[in-house]
């Protein structure tokens, strides 16, 4: 394989490029060559996206009512609503949790809708094999532990194998009293 004029013969091969640099790849021979290219960047002010098949919204609920502030030591539910414009298969929903909170319980979710749920320190990732058109709601039980004002990153939903179909909400803040 030749990358930007440099012959590569040992695989796997990794190389970094500047963001404005053009990448030219040429394959020689009859065997297959698999190439992956990606970029990472931090978007400090993400725009809401709801025109690519998914609309996502989160809210904190206490006894069924939406709350604007959380109480330290009092369990609360983080509710994520995902609205689809049509049926979708293999959907991944990522719901960040505030830094001042931990999990009250780590439930496996709703078995009829969810295929799997993973709990990380900073987010919950929910996997669904198939979701129908309309709104689907997912709950995460949290325990606010530390007082302060915390940034909550945007929740997002996307097709696992076609991530060009996605949706996300805006960045939020939550106060723990």
Secondary structure, 3 states (H helix, E strand, C coil): CEECCEECCCCCCCCCCCCCCCCCEECCCCCCCCCCCCCCCCCCCCCCECCCCEEEEEEEEECCEEECEECCCCEEEEEEEEEECCCEEEEEEEEECCCCEEECCCCCCCCCCCCEEEECCCEEEEEEEEECCEEEEEEEEEEECCCEEEEECCCEEEECCCCCCEEECCCEEEEEC
